[in-house]
Amino acid sequence: MMVLFTSRSEKKALLTVRHILDQFADRIGNDTWQTIMTQEGVQEVRTLLRRSATKSTAVSCRWIRSRNRSQLLWVVGNRDKFNEEGLVPVNTTRKNILHKEWEGGWPYLVNDIL
């Protein structure tokens, strides 16, 4: 199976996670690894990460099923670094960027004219 490991670890845990994952997978970004691995291999990586886990450790593993589908297998360490699907939230805002109050319902007026 094709798996993708994503690390959001900090401090000394970052070096430990990189050392472990570099042994098993190819690094495709600063904190991302991808490889083809058996289920037993994925469990072995999880065991090694859990043994060395600290409060600063955060690693997720996703199974890439197809080009558009992936499934979260597990998260080791701090789950708060990832969202519910195990993805890394990059940017959030509380600002109202849609501004529907400015539109005044004009998209619905087009239907009334036609």
All heavy atoms as an XYZ file, in Angstrom:
939
protein
N       0.841     -1.172      0.000
C       0.000      0.000      0.000
C       0.887      1.236      0.000
O       1.980      1.208      0.544
C      -0.946     -0.012      1.204
C      -0.290      0.224      2.546
S      -1.414      0.439      3.918
C      -1.719     -1.219      4.353
N       0.415      2.302     -0.630
C       1.130      3.577     -0.663
C       0.700      4.380      0.562
O      -0.488      4.570      0.793
C       0.774      4.336     -1.935
C       1.387      5.703     -2.021
S       3.110      5.703     -2.437
C       3.058      5.275     -4.140
N       1.681      4.824      1.367
C       1.374      5.577      2.580
C       2.095      6.916      2.560
O       3.140      7.065      1.919
C       1.737      4.801      3.859
C       0.840      3.611      4.046
C       3.182      4.390      3.861
N       1.510      7.873      3.259
C       2.046      9.216      3.376
C       2.133      9.559      4.855
O       1.127      9.516      5.567
C       1.123     10.210      2.654
C       1.547     11.658      2.656
C       2.713     11.843      1.694
C       0.386     12.539      2.237
N       3.337      9.873      5.323
C       3.549     10.277      6.711
C       3.734     11.787      6.744
O       4.489     12.343      5.948
C       4.814      9.623      7.287
C       4.776      8.129      7.320
C       5.454      7.390      6.372
C       4.073      7.469      8.297
C       5.436      6.007      6.394
C       4.040      6.082      8.331
C       4.722      5.357      7.377
N       3.046     12.447      7.659
C       3.165     13.883      7.838
C       3.536     14.158      9.279
O       2.868     13.685     10.196
C       1.847     14.597      7.499
O       1.455     14.228      6.194
C       2.005     16.097      7.567
N       4.584     14.944      9.483
C       5.053     15.254     10.829
C       4.805     16.721     11.148
O       5.078     17.590     10.319
C       6.550     14.964     10.938
O       7.060     15.452     12.156
N       4.283     16.982     12.325
C       4.132     18.332     12.853
C       4.855     18.412     14.188
O       4.487     19.178     15.069
C       2.652     18.665     13.029
C       1.851     18.669     11.752
C       2.093     19.888     10.935
N       1.539     21.012     11.665
C       1.785     22.275     11.404
N       2.564     22.595     10.428
N       1.251     23.227     12.118
N       5.902     17.623     14.340
C       6.659     17.560     15.584
C       7.499     18.823     15.768
O       7.810     19.527     14.809
C       7.577     16.338     15.583
O       6.828     15.167     15.416
N       7.890     19.068     17.007
C       8.674     20.249     17.352
C       9.859     19.840     18.219
O       9.895     18.732     18.748
C       7.810     21.246     18.129
C       6.586     21.716     17.374
C       5.657     22.533     18.249
O       5.730     22.395     19.481
O       4.866     23.305     17.695
N      10.814     20.739     18.338
C      11.971     20.603     19.233
C      12.762     19.330     18.930
O      13.008     19.013     17.775
C      11.527     20.661     20.685
C      10.746     21.924     21.024
C      10.260     21.887     22.446
C       9.357     23.064     22.729
N       8.769     22.981     24.047
N      13.187     18.611     19.959
C      13.998     17.405     19.772
C      13.208     16.271     19.136
O      13.782     15.401     18.483
C      14.555     16.936     21.119
C      15.592     17.845     21.699
C      16.117     17.297     23.005
C      17.114     18.244     23.632
N      17.587     17.738     24.938
N      11.915     16.271     19.315
C      11.086     15.221     18.719
C      11.150     15.260     17.200
O      11.053     14.222     16.541
C       9.640     15.362     19.182
N      11.349     16.433     16.628
C      11.438     16.566     15.171
C      12.634     15.773     14.638
O      12.517     15.063     13.638
C      11.552     18.039     14.785
C      11.659     18.348     13.302
C      10.438     17.844     12.561
C      11.822     19.836     13.099
N      13.762     15.867     15.312
C      14.953     15.123     14.882
C      14.741     13.621     15.008
O      15.137     12.851     14.125
C      16.163     15.556     15.705
C      16.564     17.021     15.567
C      17.695     17.357     16.527
C      16.959     17.335     14.138
N      14.096     13.184     16.084
C      13.828     11.760     16.289
C      12.885     11.218     15.227
O      13.118     10.148     14.651
C      13.230     11.536     17.685
O      14.090     12.112     18.656
C      13.040     10.072     17.966
N      11.811     11.946     14.940
C      10.836     11.524     13.934
C      11.492     11.453     12.560
O      11.292     10.491     11.817
C       9.620     12.471     13.928
C       8.759     12.253     12.704
C       8.809     12.286     15.188
N      12.294     12.454     12.220
C      12.975     12.449     10.929
C      13.913     11.255     10.807
O      13.994     10.621      9.756
C      13.750     13.745     10.731
C      12.863     14.916     10.391
C      13.664     16.165     10.187
N      12.791     17.273      9.804
C      13.199     18.526      9.694
N      14.446     18.837      9.950
N      12.346     19.460      9.346
N      14.623     10.946     11.882
C      15.549      9.815     11.868
C      14.799      8.495     11.625
O      15.235      7.664     10.827
C      16.314      9.757     13.189
C      17.273      8.623     13.286
N      18.430      8.558     12.545
C      17.235      7.491     14.011
C      19.062      7.445     12.815
N      18.357      6.767     13.708
N      13.679      8.313     12.304
C      12.896      7.075     12.153
C      12.280      6.974     10.766
O      12.398      5.942     10.089
C      11.811      6.987     13.246
C      12.459      6.807     14.616
C      10.837      5.850     12.959
C      11.498      6.950     15.770
N      11.626      8.034     10.313
C      10.927      7.970      9.029
C      11.881      7.933      7.841
O      11.559      7.341      6.807
C       9.944      9.128      8.907
C       8.741      9.060      9.848
C       7.863     10.281      9.680
C       7.949      7.793      9.626
N      13.066      8.534      7.961
C      14.044      8.472      6.871
C      14.524      7.046      6.627
O      14.963      6.720      5.525
C      15.241      9.375      7.172
C      14.948     10.846      6.892
O      13.996     11.130      6.141
O      15.668     11.704      7.438
N      14.452      6.199      7.637
C      14.855      4.801      7.476
C      13.866      4.007      6.631
O      14.251      3.039      5.969
C      14.981      4.121      8.835
C      16.074      4.663      9.697
C      16.073      4.019     11.067
O      15.424      2.995     11.277
N      16.783      4.624     12.003
N      12.595      4.412      6.649
C      11.552      3.621      6.011
C      10.982      4.232      4.735
O      10.439      3.512      3.909
C      10.391      3.401      6.994
C      10.736      2.522      8.145
C      11.189      3.063      9.328
C      10.627      1.140      8.048
C      11.516      2.254     10.407
C      10.948      0.326      9.105
C      11.401      0.884     10.295
N      11.040      5.549      4.598
C      10.342      6.204      3.490
C      11.210      7.286      2.858
O      12.194      7.742      3.444
C       9.026      6.806      3.990
N      10.809      7.709      1.672
C      11.490      8.785      0.964
C      10.878     10.115      1.374
O       9.652     10.278      1.344
C      11.328      8.614     -0.553
C      11.924      7.310     -1.038
O      12.970      6.910     -0.502
O      11.330      6.703     -1.941
N      11.730     11.069      1.716
C      11.238     12.385      2.113
C      10.863     13.169      0.860
O      11.665     13.305     -0.057
C      12.311     13.138      2.896
C      11.740     14.310      3.660
C      12.778     15.113      4.377
N      13.526     14.332      5.355
C      14.247     14.882      6.318
N      14.301     16.189      6.438
N      14.922     14.141      7.158
N       9.625     13.674      0.810
C       9.163     14.415     -0.366
C       8.905     15.881     -0.042
O       8.461     16.637     -0.887
C       7.898     13.769     -0.974
C       6.766     13.727      0.025
C       8.213     12.394     -1.506
C       5.442     13.299     -0.563
N       9.178     16.288      1.177
C       9.023     17.665      1.621
C       9.772     17.835      2.931
O      10.461     16.922      3.382
N       9.643     18.984      3.559
C      10.332     19.201      4.829
C       9.873     18.220      5.896
O      10.693     17.675      6.628
C      10.109     20.631      5.326
C      10.886     21.626      4.516
O      11.851     21.282      3.847
N      10.449     22.863      4.557
N       8.581     18.005      5.998
C       8.021     17.152      7.039
C       7.049     16.125      6.469
O       6.065     15.778      7.109
C       7.321     18.014      8.089
C       8.291     18.946      8.793
O       9.429     18.513      9.040
O       7.916     20.090      9.095
N       7.317     15.623      5.259
C       6.429     14.679      4.602
C       7.243     13.552      3.976
O       8.263     13.807      3.340
C       5.608     15.385      3.503
O       5.003     16.539      4.050
C       4.536     14.488      2.961
N       6.759     12.317      4.164
C       7.411     11.132      3.616
C       6.369     10.300      2.884
O       5.224     10.243      3.296
C       8.022     10.283      4.724
C       9.182     10.903      5.406
C      10.497     10.642      5.179
C       9.154     11.872      6.449
N      11.282     11.386      6.017
C      10.489     12.167      6.812
C       8.129     12.544      7.121
C      10.809     13.071      7.798
C       8.451     13.456      8.092
C       9.782     13.710      8.425
N       6.809      9.625      1.807
C       5.908      8.780      1.035
C       6.649      7.514      0.638
O       7.829      7.559      0.276
C       5.427      9.507     -0.217
C       4.415      8.747     -1.020
C       3.899      9.582     -2.176
O       4.296     10.716     -2.385
N       3.003      9.003     -2.947
N       5.949      6.372      0.703
C       6.561      5.106      0.310
C       5.492      4.048      0.083
O       4.339      4.232      0.461
C       7.556      4.613      1.382
O       8.278      3.501      0.870
C       6.845      4.217      2.657
N       5.907      2.954     -0.530
C       5.068      1.773     -0.653
C       5.519      0.814      0.440
O       6.700      0.518      0.566
C       5.222      1.129     -2.044
C       4.734      2.109     -3.113
C       4.471     -0.186     -2.113
C       4.982      1.642     -4.524
N       4.556      0.338      1.239
C       4.887     -0.434      2.430
C       3.772     -1.421      2.729
O       2.611     -1.169      2.414
C       5.058      0.560      3.592
C       5.584      0.011      4.863
S       5.779      1.321      6.098
C       7.325      2.024      5.594
N       4.120     -2.530      3.346
C       3.110     -3.506      3.768
C       2.453     -3.036      5.065
O       2.940     -2.125      5.737
C       3.753     -4.879      4.004
O       4.694     -4.775      5.071
C       4.427     -5.401      2.753
N       1.355     -3.687      5.427
C       0.656     -3.364      6.677
C       1.569     -3.607      7.875
O       1.555     -2.840      8.837
C      -0.614     -4.208      6.792
C      -1.448     -3.919      8.018
C      -2.076     -2.534      7.978
O      -2.350     -2.000      6.918
N      -2.295     -1.958      9.134
N       2.380     -4.655      7.820
C       3.303     -4.952      8.918
C       4.362     -3.864      9.046
O       4.760     -3.495     10.153
C       3.980     -6.316      8.705
C       3.036     -7.491      8.829
C       2.234     -7.735      7.558
O       2.626     -7.235      6.478
O       1.196     -8.403      7.652
N       4.824     -3.339      7.917
C       5.795     -2.244      7.938
C       5.215     -0.984      8.545
O       5.888     -0.282      9.319
N       3.972     -0.684      8.216
C       3.308      0.498      8.781
C       3.164      0.336     10.295
O       3.391      1.292     11.053
C       1.934      0.713      8.107
C       1.148      1.799      8.808
C       2.112      1.046      6.640
N       2.821     -0.861     10.754
C       2.695     -1.103     12.195
C       4.046     -0.991     12.891
O       4.131     -0.515     14.023
C       2.069     -2.474     12.453
C       0.610     -2.556     12.071
C      -0.237     -1.496     12.774
O      -0.042     -1.192     13.936
N      -1.168     -0.915     12.031
N       5.112     -1.412     12.231
C       6.458     -1.305     12.814
C       6.861      0.162     12.972
O       7.427      0.550     13.996
C       7.464     -2.042     11.926
C       8.874     -1.997     12.440
C       9.062     -2.732     13.752
O       8.278     -3.656     14.044
O       9.987     -2.357     14.504
N       6.568      0.979     11.967
C       6.859      2.419     12.055
C       6.070      3.031     13.199
O       6.605      3.819     13.995
C       6.530      3.127     10.721
C       6.629      4.629     10.871
C       7.452      2.646      9.617
N       4.815      2.659     13.320
C       3.979      3.187     14.401
C       4.546      2.796     15.767
O       4.595      3.610     16.678
C       2.553      2.666     14.263
C       1.629      3.219     15.307
C       0.228      2.698     15.133
N      -0.667      3.335     16.081
C      -1.873      2.915     16.352
N      -2.355      1.856     15.723
N      -2.618      3.530     17.216
N       4.992      1.551     15.898
C       5.568      1.085     17.165
C       6.821      1.874     17.517
O       6.993      2.300     18.659
C       5.904     -0.417     17.072
O       4.714     -1.122     16.727
C       6.445     -0.942     18.378
N       7.696      2.093     16.535
C       8.922      2.857     16.798
C       8.618      4.298     17.185
O       9.253      4.861     18.080
C       9.827      2.825     15.568
C      10.493      1.492     15.258
C      11.199      1.559     13.922
C      11.477      1.136     16.363
N       7.636      4.896     16.509
C       7.271      6.275     16.837
C       6.638      6.375     18.224
O       6.904      7.317     18.967
C       6.329      6.841     15.777
C       6.954      7.139     14.419
C       5.877      7.468     13.404
C       7.953      8.268     14.529
N       5.816      5.403     18.588
C       5.163      5.419     19.902
C       6.173      5.244     21.028
O       6.012      5.813     22.103
C       4.087      4.345     19.985
C       2.864      4.715     19.151
C       1.753      3.752     19.350
N       1.223      3.910     20.700
C       0.253      3.180     21.201
N      -0.288      2.233     20.471
N      -0.180      3.378     22.416
N       7.219      4.447     20.783
C       8.249      4.248     21.803
C       9.002      5.534     22.106
O       9.396      5.774     23.244
C       9.256      3.202     21.346
C       8.828      1.811     21.612
C       9.970      0.856     21.378
N       9.428     -0.450     21.058
C       9.961     -1.293     20.219
N      11.088     -1.003     19.607
N       9.386     -2.447     19.987
N       9.220      6.336     21.089
C      10.004      7.561     21.263
C       9.134      8.813     21.367
O       9.653      9.921     21.333
C      10.982      7.711     20.101
O      10.278      7.881     18.894
N       7.823      8.660     21.481
C       6.911      9.805     21.484
C       7.057     10.646     22.744
O       7.240     10.133     23.842
C       5.474      9.326     21.347
N       6.989     11.969     22.551
C       6.979     12.937     23.649
C       5.796     13.875     23.431
O       5.010     13.682     22.503
C       8.288     13.755     23.674
O       8.376     14.510     22.462
C       9.505     12.863     23.825
N       5.697     14.904     24.261
C       4.610     15.870     24.095
C       4.749     16.663     22.802
O       3.781     17.199     22.289
C       4.593     16.840     25.269
C       4.158     16.224     26.562
C       4.139     17.264     27.661
C       3.727     16.647     28.976
N       3.720     17.629     30.059
N       5.953     16.749     22.281
C       6.207     17.522     21.060
C       6.075     16.696     19.791
O       6.260     17.212     18.691
C       7.616     18.115     21.117
O       7.747     18.949     22.230
N       5.761     15.420     19.918
C       5.642     14.545     18.754
C       4.232     14.614     18.169
O       3.254     14.586     18.908
C       5.948     13.082     19.147
O       7.240     13.026     19.729
C       5.897     12.167     17.944
N       4.148     14.686     16.845
C       2.859     14.646     16.149
C       3.101     14.117     14.742
O       3.697     14.801     13.910
C       2.225     16.025     16.102
N       2.665     12.885     14.478
C       2.859     12.254     13.168
C       1.552     11.591     12.759
O       0.941     10.876     13.547
C       3.985     11.194     13.208
C       4.145     10.541     11.844
C       5.286     11.801     13.665
N       1.140     11.825     11.518
C      -0.039     11.141     10.991
C       0.379     10.249      9.834
O       1.348     10.525      9.132
C      -1.102     12.134     10.524
O      -0.698     12.763      9.336
N      -0.378      9.182      9.636
C      -0.139      8.245      8.537
C      -1.429      8.118      7.742
O      -2.483      7.828      8.298
C       0.297      6.884      9.074
S       0.542      5.651      7.792
N      -1.329      8.340      6.435
C      -2.484      8.241      5.547
C      -2.203      7.199      4.482
O      -1.116      7.148      3.920
C      -2.782      9.583      4.887
C      -3.141     10.666      5.883
C      -3.597     11.925      5.187
N      -4.843     11.735      4.496
C      -6.047     11.746      5.064
N      -6.159     11.928      6.347
N      -7.129     11.589      4.351
N      -3.213      6.384      4.205
C      -3.146      5.386      3.153
C      -3.715      6.019      1.896
O      -4.889      6.407      1.850
C      -3.943      4.167      3.575
C      -4.087      3.089      2.564
C      -3.352      2.895      1.433
C      -5.039      2.027      2.596
N      -3.778      1.789      0.767
C      -4.817      1.224      1.468
C      -6.046      1.673      3.477
C      -5.567      0.105      1.183
C      -6.788      0.548      3.195
C      -6.549     -0.219      2.065
N      -2.907      6.113      0.851
C      -3.345      6.702     -0.411
C      -3.967      5.592     -1.247
O      -3.273      4.718     -1.751
C      -2.177      7.370     -1.153
C      -1.580      8.449     -0.266
C      -2.642      7.937     -2.483
C      -0.343      9.086     -0.836
N      -5.292      5.615     -1.369
C      -6.012      4.562     -2.084
C      -6.034      4.808     -3.585
O      -5.918      3.885     -4.373
C      -7.435      4.460     -1.564
C      -7.479      3.943     -0.142
C      -8.911      3.922      0.367
N      -8.998      3.101      1.551
C      -9.580      1.924      1.577
N     -10.125      1.419      0.510
N      -9.613      1.236      2.694
N      -6.217      6.049     -3.990
C      -6.213      6.406     -5.408
C      -5.794      7.864     -5.506
O      -5.424      8.481     -4.520
C      -7.595      6.184     -6.039
O      -8.532      7.090     -5.510
N      -5.894      8.405     -6.688
C      -5.455      9.788     -6.898
C      -6.246     10.778     -6.037
O      -5.698     11.752     -5.551
C      -5.628     10.145     -8.372
C      -5.098     11.496     -8.738
C      -5.312     11.768    -10.197
N      -4.640     10.801    -11.028
C      -3.612     11.075    -11.811
N      -3.151     12.287    -11.866
N      -3.053     10.129    -12.537
N      -7.518     10.527     -5.844
C      -8.369     11.474     -5.115
C      -8.830     10.976     -3.760
O      -9.579     11.676     -3.088
C      -9.602     11.809     -5.959
C      -9.236     12.516     -7.236
O      -8.270     13.265     -7.274
N      -9.986     12.249     -8.288
N      -8.428      9.764     -3.369
C      -8.918      9.201     -2.106
C      -7.763      8.789     -1.218
O      -6.836      8.128     -1.667
C      -9.791      7.972     -2.379
C     -11.109      8.305     -2.995
C     -11.974      7.079     -3.166
N     -12.016      6.275     -1.969
C     -12.160      4.965     -1.969
N     -12.262      4.304     -3.094
N     -12.215      4.290     -0.834
N      -7.845      9.186      0.040
C      -6.889      8.719      1.035
C      -7.642      8.524      2.341
O      -8.707      9.099      2.561
C      -5.738      9.707      1.209
O      -6.201     10.923      1.729
N      -7.054      7.712      3.212
C      -7.712      7.355      4.467
C      -6.707      7.482      5.598
O      -5.584      7.005      5.491
C      -8.227      5.920      4.384
C      -8.819      5.395      5.651
C      -9.200      3.931      5.510
O      -9.101      3.332      4.452
N      -9.619      3.348      6.608
N      -7.128      8.124      6.679
C      -6.283      8.251      7.855
C      -6.173      6.894      8.537
O      -7.171      6.261      8.855
C      -6.876      9.275      8.833
C      -6.134      9.446     10.152
C      -4.766     10.048      9.918
C      -6.943     10.306     11.094
N      -4.934      6.434      8.748
C      -4.715      5.169      9.441
C      -4.517      5.401     10.935
O      -5.166      4.766     11.754
C      -3.508      4.435      8.866
C      -3.628      3.956      7.430
C      -2.339      3.292      6.980
C      -4.794      3.003      7.289
N      -3.602      6.315     11.306
C      -3.336      6.571     12.715
C      -2.596      7.894     12.891
O      -2.049      8.452     11.949
C      -2.540      5.448     13.371
C      -1.371      4.908     12.595
C      -1.354      3.765     11.856
C      -0.061      5.470     12.469
N      -0.121      3.584     11.293
C       0.693      4.606     11.662
C       0.556      6.599     12.960
C       2.030      4.847     11.333
C       1.889      6.844     12.637
C       2.604      5.966     11.840
N      -2.630      8.377     14.131
C      -1.871      9.552     14.542
C      -1.120      9.176     15.803
O      -1.696      8.624     16.738
C      -2.790     10.771     14.810
C      -1.995     11.938     15.365
C      -3.521     11.180     13.552
N       0.173      9.477     15.832
C       0.988      9.241     17.019
C       1.329     10.593     17.610
O       1.790     11.487     16.913
C       2.285      8.477     16.667
C       3.217      8.415     17.856
C       1.961      7.092     16.173
N       1.086     10.748     18.903
C       1.435     11.988     19.587
C       0.261     12.950     19.663
O      -0.891     12.547     19.829
N       0.556     14.222     19.516
C      -0.401     15.303     19.702
C      -1.389     15.370     18.538
O      -1.059     15.823     17.449
C       0.355     16.624     19.845
C      -0.530     17.753     20.257
O      -1.729     17.605     20.404
N       0.071     18.907     20.468
N      -2.624     14.940     18.771
C      -3.661     14.956     17.727
C      -4.140     16.371     17.407
O      -4.740     16.594     16.356
C      -4.866     14.132     18.159
C      -4.597     12.651     18.181
C      -5.868     11.900     18.546
N      -5.700     10.490     18.308
C      -5.970      9.889     17.160
N      -6.440     10.577     16.152
N      -5.775      8.598     17.023
N      -3.899     17.325     18.288
C      -4.365     18.695     18.064
C      -3.635     19.390     16.920
O      -4.078     20.431     16.445
C      -4.209     19.526     19.337
C      -5.107     19.022     20.452
O      -6.136     18.386     20.138
O      -4.780     19.261     21.623
N      -2.533     18.841     16.468
C      -1.787     19.426     15.359
C      -2.450     19.141     14.012
O      -2.073     19.724     13.000
C      -0.360     18.875     15.324
C       0.459     19.203     16.530
C       0.905     20.626     16.490
C       1.806     20.902     17.688
N       2.371     22.223     17.623
N      -3.418     18.232     13.997
C      -4.111     17.842     12.774
C      -5.604     18.094     12.944
O      -6.103     18.184     14.055
C      -3.876     16.351     12.475
C      -2.429     15.978     12.382
C      -1.770     15.397     13.454
C      -1.714     16.220     11.230
C      -0.441     15.062     13.377
C      -0.377     15.892     11.140
C       0.259     15.310     12.218
N      -6.329     18.177     11.821
C      -7.781     18.294     11.919
C      -8.405     16.910     12.051
O      -7.700     15.918     12.219
C      -8.353     19.085     10.734
C      -8.195     18.375      9.413
O      -7.778     17.231      9.335
N      -8.531     19.073      8.340
N      -9.723     16.806     11.951
C     -10.427     15.544     12.175
C     -10.030     14.463     11.176
O     -10.042     13.277     11.491
C     -11.949     15.738     12.099
C     -12.515     16.710     13.102
C     -12.356     18.159     12.653
O     -12.409     18.432     11.435
O     -12.146     19.015     13.521
N      -9.683     14.850      9.947
C      -9.308     13.883      8.921
C      -7.816     13.583      8.925
O      -7.323     12.875      8.050
C      -9.709     14.387      7.530
C     -11.197     14.465      7.309
C     -11.733     15.840      7.663
O     -10.985     16.831      7.541
O     -12.887     15.926      8.082
N      -7.062     14.157      9.860
C      -5.628     13.928      9.913
C      -4.830     14.815      8.972
O      -3.660     14.572      8.727
N      -5.457     15.844      8.440
C      -4.782     16.773      7.540
C      -4.241     17.955      8.330
O      -4.702     18.249      9.432
C      -5.749     17.260      6.462
C      -6.361     16.170      5.586
C      -7.413     16.762      4.675
C      -5.289     15.482      4.786
N      -3.291     18.657      7.756
C      -2.673     19.796      8.421
C      -3.420     21.058      8.026
O      -3.422     21.440      6.857
C      -1.192     19.923      8.020
C      -0.554     21.116      8.695
C      -0.442     18.653      8.351
N      -4.069     21.713      8.995
C      -4.701     22.995      8.668
C      -3.619     24.043      8.430
O      -2.755     24.245      9.273
C      -5.545     23.315      9.895
C      -5.044     22.450     10.977
C      -4.296     21.321     10.361
N      -3.662     24.691      7.277
C      -2.612     25.627      6.912
C      -2.960     27.043      7.336
O      -2.139     27.761      7.873
C      -2.363     25.572      5.384
C      -1.308     26.568      4.983
C      -1.956     24.183      4.984
N      -4.204     27.452      7.119
C      -4.576     28.822      7.426
C      -6.059     28.875      7.771
O      -6.866     28.213      7.129
C      -4.284     29.724      6.232
C      -4.387     31.190      6.575
O      -4.535     31.546      7.744
N      -4.303     32.042      5.579
N      -6.396     29.636      8.769
C      -7.792     29.856      9.131
C      -8.015     31.349      9.334
O      -7.074     32.098      9.585
C      -8.163     29.125     10.429
O      -7.323     29.598     11.488
C      -8.007     27.621     10.285
N      -9.269     31.761      9.208
C      -9.600     33.159      9.422
C     -11.002     33.263     10.002
O     -11.847     32.406      9.753
C      -9.510     33.971      8.108
O      -9.814     35.325      8.390
C     -10.483     33.451      7.064
N     -11.217     34.285     10.781
C     -12.554     34.567     11.311
C     -13.215     35.695     10.523
O     -14.358     36.005     10.712
C     -12.465     34.957     12.782
C     -11.993     33.836     13.664
C     -11.991     34.290     15.109
N     -11.328     33.321     15.942
C     -11.944     32.349     16.602
N     -13.237     32.206     16.496
N     -11.266     31.507     17.338
N     -12.469     36.283      9.616
C     -12.959     37.391      8.813
C     -14.017     36.906      7.828
O     -13.892     35.837      7.237
C     -11.779     37.992      8.066
C     -12.072     39.253      7.333
C     -10.775     39.772      6.723
C     -11.021     41.009      5.925
N      -9.779     41.498      5.308
N     -15.058     37.685      7.625
C     -16.114     37.357      6.677
C     -15.617     37.681      5.274
O     -15.626     38.829      4.847
C     -17.377     38.150      7.004
C     -18.522     37.791      6.076
O     -18.432     36.859      5.295
N     -19.596     38.546      6.170
N     -15.183     36.645      4.545
C     -14.625     36.889      3.220
C     -15.665     36.770      2.108
O     -15.402     37.156      0.975
C     -13.435     35.942      2.937
C     -13.855     34.489      3.053
C     -12.283     36.238      3.867
C     -12.789     33.510      2.654
N     -16.845     36.241      2.408
C     -17.882     36.119      1.389
C     -18.660     37.410      1.193
O     -19.059     37.736      0.081
C     -18.837     34.981      1.755
C     -18.236     33.587      1.746
C     -19.287     32.567      2.153
C     -17.677     33.252      0.390
N     -18.910     38.150      2.259
C     -19.649     39.422      2.221
C     -20.977     39.293      1.483
O     -21.269     40.010      0.537
C     -18.804     40.522      1.590
C     -17.609     40.873      2.403
N     -17.701     41.501      3.619
C     -16.285     40.660      2.194
C     -16.493     41.671      4.119
N     -15.609     41.153      3.283
N     -21.781     38.345      1.914
C     -23.091     38.158      1.291
C     -24.016     39.348      1.523
O     -24.932     39.565      0.748
C     -23.733     36.878      1.820
C     -23.036     35.639      1.315
C     -23.794     34.399      1.690
C     -23.112     33.200      1.083
N     -23.816     31.971      1.314
N     -23.749     40.108      2.573
C     -24.595     41.273      2.823
C     -24.404     42.338      1.749
O     -25.257     43.185      1.530
C     -24.323     41.858      4.217
C     -22.966     42.497      4.406
C     -21.853     41.527      4.750
O     -22.087     40.318      4.829
O     -20.718     41.990      4.935
N     -23.296     42.346      1.041
C     -23.049     43.306     -0.034
C     -23.817     42.953     -1.296
O     -24.104     43.817     -2.120
C     -21.569     43.356     -0.380
C     -20.689     43.909      0.694
C     -21.074     44.425      1.900
C     -19.278     43.989      0.659
N     -19.994     44.809      2.620
C     -18.858     44.554      1.880
C     -18.323     43.637     -0.259
C     -17.534     44.784      2.185
C     -17.003     43.865      0.048
C     -16.611     44.438      1.251
N     -24.109     41.687     -1.499
C     -24.722     41.251     -2.742
C     -26.168     41.708     -2.878
O     -26.615     42.007     -3.965
C     -24.661     39.724     -2.843
C     -23.262     39.193     -2.982
C     -23.218     37.680     -2.998
O     -24.279     37.052     -2.855
O     -22.125     37.143     -3.149
N     -26.898     41.753     -1.789
C     -28.271     42.214     -1.846
C     -29.199     41.289     -2.612
O     -30.237     41.714     -3.087
N     -28.837     40.035     -2.792
C     -29.697     39.080     -3.466
C     -29.693     39.191     -4.974
O     -30.595     38.686     -5.634
N     -28.699     39.860     -5.569
C     -28.690     40.031     -7.031
C     -28.629     38.722     -7.802
O     -29.171     38.659     -8.909
C     -27.600     40.993     -7.473
C     -26.189     40.526     -7.244
C     -25.426     40.791     -6.166
C     -25.411     39.698     -8.096
N     -24.213     40.182     -6.284
C     -24.173     39.523     -7.467
C     -25.633     39.101     -9.329
C     -23.158     38.749     -8.020
C     -24.615     38.343     -9.880
C     -23.394     38.169     -9.227
N     -28.028     37.634     -7.318
C     -28.073     36.402     -8.123
C     -29.490     35.860     -8.293
O     -29.810     35.225     -9.289
C     -27.221     35.408     -7.334
C     -26.331     36.245     -6.482
C     -27.142     37.459     -6.163
N     -30.351     36.153     -7.312
C     -31.720     35.660     -7.384
C     -32.605     36.539     -8.264
O     -33.622     36.104     -8.755
C     -32.304     35.546     -5.982
C     -31.427     34.699     -5.085
C     -30.693     35.272     -4.064
C     -31.315     33.332     -5.283
C     -29.864     34.498     -3.264
C     -30.498     32.555     -4.509
C     -29.770     33.139     -3.484
O     -28.950     32.388     -2.718
N     -32.215     37.773     -8.482
C     -32.979     38.684     -9.338
C     -32.878     38.249    -10.793
O     -33.789     38.462    -11.579
C     -32.491     40.117     -9.187
C     -32.760     40.749     -7.825
C     -32.117     42.139     -7.767
C     -34.246     40.860     -7.585
N     -31.774     37.647    -11.195
C     -31.574     37.206    -12.569
C     -32.628     36.166    -12.932
O     -33.185     36.186    -14.020
C     -30.137     36.641    -12.768
C     -29.969     36.052    -14.147
C     -29.107     37.722    -12.501
N     -32.933     35.261    -12.003
C     -33.948     34.240    -12.258
C     -35.331     34.851    -12.428
O     -36.154     34.348    -13.196
C     -33.971     33.206    -11.132
C     -32.701     32.377    -11.130
O     -32.051     32.242    -12.155
N     -32.365     31.818     -9.994
N     -35.640     35.955    -11.713
C     -36.944     36.583    -11.815
C     -37.115     37.296    -13.174
O     -38.212     37.346    -13.707
C     -37.123     37.610    -10.690
C     -37.234     36.914     -9.330
O     -37.566     35.709     -9.313
O     -36.964     37.560     -8.301
N     -36.053     37.825    -13.718
C     -36.127     38.551    -15.005
C     -36.341     37.547    -16.145
O     -37.099     37.800    -17.062
C     -34.842     39.363    -15.229
C     -34.747     40.475    -14.178
C     -34.803     39.952    -16.626
C     -33.435     41.221    -14.182
N     -35.656     36.400    -16.072
C     -35.784     35.415    -17.142
C     -37.099     34.717    -17.002
O     -37.865     34.387    -17.710
C     -34.651     34.401    -17.068
C     -33.254     34.993    -17.234
C     -32.205     33.914    -17.005
C     -33.082     35.573    -18.636
